[in-house]
Amino acid sequence: MRSLRLLLAICGVLLCAPAHAQVFVRVTVAPPVMPVYVQPVVPGPDYLWVPGYWAWSGEDYYWVPGTWVRAPEPGLLWTPGYWAWRDGYYAWSAGYWGPRVGFYGGVNYGFGYTGVGYQGGYWRDRVFVYNTAVTRVNTVTVTNVYSKTVIQQTTVTNVSYNGGPNGITAQPNAQEKAAMQDKHVPATALQNQHQITASKTPALFLAANRGKPSIAATGQAGRFHGAGLIASKGSLAGNPRVQKVARGPGSPPKEVVPRDRTRTASAPKRFVPHTQRNSAQHKQS
């Protein structure tokens, strides 16, 4: 029995690792709601934010902290993976890199990933330009910035899966369907190592953290000790400062002087185990 559990755990790590956007993992227990945390400051130019997510070990969910990574090549954007209810189980579709952001279940991962597209910045030639309204940037070291407040047209939640009981009801729009036909690049080796490290960190498992991981985000991928670690901050409920975020991609906005902004989301219903959009936009620097 012990060897079987070990095998399941190993399979869970490998199968749930970020890769091409295909379904690999099937679980009968719904993933927890997204924890709330502050985004670490971007470590330097041309880093892109990869939001945190719940992965499955074979026995339990564990949190893979959000982190900053470099794209495999300039011009590529990250489409987060997501859980979806399909015919009696929760299936994981892994994230990928591509020329535009595709469908990720309508999950509100925060920091520009509001459920549709990405409002945290855009590529201008081979340089990434950051929207300081939703991205935490030190404008002394990173100067390619603009600030654009965006408006949400749907209810914001921190539910972490699409479909099923109490799940998000979003469906791919025309642009997201078109993005499915793009050439996709799987997660980088550093991203995969980041998840493997998370899977070996007991404090990140749901049984230990009850949905509030002590390491919710890291300043550098794969680094789980030292400076730059961010703990979760608990429930999204009760914060009256809710910033709205626009759905759908648009042309790059005009660059302006950045200002501080805050965005939060309301908490969804508590999940119930079977055998069971993140975001807290905090004051930007």
Salt bridges, closest charged atoms under 4 A:
GLU59 OE2 - ARG5 NE 3.49
ASP182 OD2 - ARG100 NE 2.70
GLU255 OE2 - ARG124 NH1 2.14
